Amino acid sequence: MARRTDELRRRLNMSNRPKKADEDQLQKRKLKGGTEVEESAYSLARCKLENLLNKSMRIRMTDGRTLVGLFLCTDRDCNVILGSAQEFLKSTDSFSQGEPRVLGLAMIPGHHVVSIEVESESLQTTTHGL
């Protein structure tokens, strides 16, 4: 009985440990100094999200509303916080059409998000700044 308990404890401890990323998921990324580091798919996704911070986004919701604002934060449940947010009641084709309602700071629950678009002008300023 004690052997079985010890075996179960050992298995539980091993399953709770974080697993190393597979070699095929590791990629090399060049830093500003020219050095290369290996990163997992998780850290690459995080880096992409960090590059979107303070960029203008349009989020379409399940009830037909569209929110436009600056991307400030997200979490693992895909909840999104927009700053300087404006609400459009009908779906818009561009960021400037329609009569907006000013919301300021807005939190959008992840289960209400249908699509997310990033304004191309805000992405271009990022690439030109590097």
Sine and cosine of phi, psi and omega as CSV:
sin_phi,cos_phi,sin_psi,cos_psi,sin_omega,cos_omega
0.00,0.00,-0.68,0.74,0.00,-1.00
-0.91,0.42,-0.61,0.79,0.04,-1.00
-0.87,0.49,-0.70,0.72,-0.02,-1.00
-0.90,0.43,-0.66,0.75,0.02,-1.00
-0.90,0.44,-0.70,0.71,0.03,-1.00
-0.89,0.47,-0.65,0.76,0.02,-1.00
-0.89,0.45,-0.68,0.73,0.03,-1.00
-0.90,0.44,-0.67,0.74,0.03,-1.00
-0.88,0.48,-0.69,0.73,-0.01,-1.00
-0.89,0.47,-0.68,0.73,0.01,-1.00
-0.91,0.42,-0.65,0.76,0.02,-1.00
-0.90,0.43,-0.67,0.74,0.02,-1.00
-0.90,0.44,-0.61,0.79,0.01,-1.00
-0.94,0.34,-0.60,0.80,-0.04,-1.00
-0.96,0.27,-0.37,0.93,0.01,-1.00
-0.99,0.12,-0.26,0.97,0.00,-1.00
-0.95,0.31,0.60,-0.80,0.07,-1.00
-0.92,0.38,0.68,-0.73,-0.03,-1.00
-1.00,0.03,0.55,-0.84,0.05,-1.00
-0.95,0.31,0.57,-0.82,0.02,-1.00
-0.92,0.39,0.59,-0.81,0.05,-1.00
-0.90,0.44,0.47,-0.88,-0.02,-1.00
-0.88,0.47,-0.54,0.84,-0.01,-1.00
-0.96,0.29,-0.31,0.95,0.05,-1.00
-1.00,0.07,-0.25,0.97,0.00,-1.00
-0.99,0.17,0.69,-0.72,0.03,-1.00
-0.74,-0.68,0.41,-0.91,0.02,-1.00
-0.99,-0.13,0.64,-0.77,0.00,-1.00
-0.75,-0.66,0.74,-0.67,0.00,-1.00
-1.00,0.09,0.72,-0.69,0.06,-1.00
-1.00,-0.04,0.09,-1.00,-0.05,-1.00
-0.85,0.52,-0.57,0.82,-0.01,-1.00
-0.98,0.21,-0.03,1.00,0.01,-1.00
1.00,-0.03,-0.07,1.00,0.03,-1.00
-0.98,0.19,0.43,-0.90,-0.01,-1.00
-0.93,-0.37,0.65,-0.76,0.08,-1.00
-0.77,-0.64,0.51,-0.86,0.05,-1.00
-1.00,0.02,0.68,-0.73,0.00,-1.00
-0.74,-0.67,0.49,-0.87,0.06,-1.00
-0.99,0.15,0.21,-0.98,0.05,-1.00
-0.87,0.49,-0.55,0.83,0.02,-1.00
-0.88,0.47,-0.74,0.67,-0.05,-1.00
-0.95,0.32,-0.47,0.88,0.09,-1.00
-0.93,0.38,-0.66,0.75,0.04,-1.00
-0.90,0.43,-0.64,0.77,0.03,-1.00
-0.90,0.44,-0.65,0.76,0.02,-1.00
-0.89,0.45,-0.66,0.75,0.04,-1.00
-0.89,0.46,-0.67,0.75,0.03,-1.00
-0.90,0.43,-0.66,0.75,0.01,-1.00
-0.89,0.45,-0.55,0.84,0.04,-1.00
-0.93,0.37,-0.36,0.93,0.01,-1.00
-1.00,0.05,-0.16,0.99,0.00,-1.00
-0.85,0.53,0.67,-0.74,0.01,-1.00
0.90,0.43,0.34,0.94,0.10,-0.99
-0.99,-0.12,0.50,-0.87,0.01,-1.00
-0.97,0.24,0.78,-0.63,-0.02,-1.00
-0.76,-0.65,0.41,-0.91,0.12,-0.99
-0.88,-0.48,0.82,-0.58,-0.01,-1.00
-0.88,-0.47,0.86,-0.51,0.08,-1.00
-1.00,-0.05,0.67,-0.74,-0.07,-1.00
-0.92,-0.39,0.24,-0.97,-0.07,-1.00
-0.90,0.44,-0.45,0.89,-0.02,-1.00
-1.00,0.04,0.11,0.99,0.06,-1.00
0.99,-0.11,-0.18,0.98,0.02,-1.00
-0.97,0.25,0.42,-0.91,0.08,-1.00
-0.81,-0.59,0.76,-0.65,0.04,-1.00
-0.93,-0.38,0.71,-0.71,0.03,-1.00
-0.84,-0.54,0.76,-0.65,0.01,-1.00
-0.07,-1.00,-0.10,-0.99,0.00,-1.00
-1.00,0.02,0.76,-0.65,0.00,-1.00
-0.95,0.32,0.89,-0.46,-0.03,-1.00
-0.94,-0.35,-0.57,0.82,-0.15,-0.99
-0.29,-0.96,0.44,-0.90,0.16,-0.99
-0.54,-0.84,0.16,-0.99,0.05,-1.00
-0.66,-0.75,-0.07,-1.00,-0.08,-1.00
-0.94,0.35,-0.26,0.97,0.06,-1.00
-1.00,-0.03,0.14,0.99,0.00,-1.00
0.92,0.39,0.33,0.94,0.16,-0.99
-0.93,0.36,0.60,-0.80,-0.07,-1.00
-0.81,-0.59,0.64,-0.77,0.12,-0.99
-0.92,-0.40,0.81,-0.59,0.06,-1.00
-0.93,-0.36,0.66,-0.75,0.11,-0.99
-0.98,-0.22,0.44,-0.90,-0.04,-1.00
0.78,0.62,0.67,0.74,-0.11,-0.99
-0.98,0.20,0.57,-0.82,0.11,-0.99
-0.80,-0.61,0.60,-0.80,-0.02,-1.00
-0.95,-0.31,0.73,-0.68,0.09,-1.00
-0.90,-0.44,0.77,-0.63,-0.06,-1.00
-0.96,0.27,-0.53,0.84,0.05,-1.00
-0.95,-0.32,0.46,-0.89,0.03,-1.00
-0.89,0.46,0.73,-0.69,-0.02,-1.00
-0.94,-0.34,0.47,-0.88,0.03,-1.00
-1.00,0.04,-0.40,0.92,0.04,-1.00
-0.72,-0.70,0.17,-0.99,-0.07,-1.00
-0.95,0.30,-0.29,0.96,-0.13,-0.99
-0.96,-0.28,-0.07,1.00,-0.06,-1.00
-1.00,0.05,0.40,-0.92,0.09,-1.00
1.00,0.01,0.23,-0.97,0.05,-1.00
-1.00,-0.09,0.93,-0.36,-0.05,-1.00
-1.00,0.10,0.41,-0.91,0.19,-0.98
-0.94,-0.35,0.83,-0.55,-0.07,-1.00
-0.97,0.23,0.81,-0.59,0.00,-1.00
-0.95,-0.31,-0.50,0.87,-0.10,-0.99
1.00,0.10,-0.89,-0.45,0.02,-1.00
-1.00,-0.03,0.79,-0.61,-0.06,-1.00
-0.73,-0.68,0.66,-0.75,0.09,-1.00
-0.94,-0.35,0.83,-0.56,-0.01,-1.00
-0.95,-0.33,0.88,-0.47,0.06,-1.00
-0.89,0.45,0.65,-0.76,-0.06,-1.00
-0.85,0.53,-0.55,0.84,-0.04,-1.00
-0.96,0.26,-0.15,0.99,0.06,-1.00
-0.99,-0.13,-0.11,0.99,-0.04,-1.00
-0.98,0.18,0.81,-0.59,0.07,-1.00
-0.99,-0.15,-0.74,0.68,0.01,-1.00
-0.48,-0.88,0.41,-0.91,0.04,-1.00
-0.76,-0.65,0.77,-0.64,0.06,-1.00
-0.81,-0.58,0.63,-0.78,0.05,-1.00
-0.97,-0.24,0.71,-0.70,0.00,-1.00
-0.90,0.43,0.77,-0.63,-0.09,-1.00
-0.90,0.43,-0.54,0.84,0.00,-1.00
-0.89,0.45,-0.62,0.79,-0.01,-1.00
-0.95,0.32,-0.49,0.87,0.08,-1.00
-0.95,0.30,-0.61,0.80,-0.01,-1.00
-0.92,0.40,-0.60,0.80,0.02,-1.00
-0.91,0.41,-0.50,0.86,0.04,-1.00
-0.93,0.37,-0.71,0.70,-0.05,-1.00
-0.95,0.33,-0.54,0.84,0.02,-1.00
-0.96,0.28,-0.45,0.89,-0.02,-1.00
-0.97,0.25,-0.27,0.96,-0.03,-1.00
-0.99,0.11,0.00,0.00,0.00,0.00
